[in-house]
Amino acid sequence: MSTQHQESLTSLMRTIETCPPNARYTHIPKLRRMIAQREAHGDTPPQGARHMLKSLEEEAIESLFDNMPI
């Protein structure tokens, strides 16, 4: 994978880290796609990319239940 692709994934991760919490979820599809593209080309995503994706997905699911009446 080219250095440009590696930098763009790293850049996306930095963007997500600095986003307000309620805007972070909008980046899940792009992060998922970029990780899959790297893996499809036989490359390893940057350290923490999969962990970030898993955390974002868990946060998104939890947010669905935040305002649910008991």
ABEGO torsion letter per residue (X at the ends): XBAAAAAAAAAAAAAAAABBAAAAAAAAAAAAAAAAAAAAAGBBBBBGAAAAAAAAAAAAAAAAAAABBX
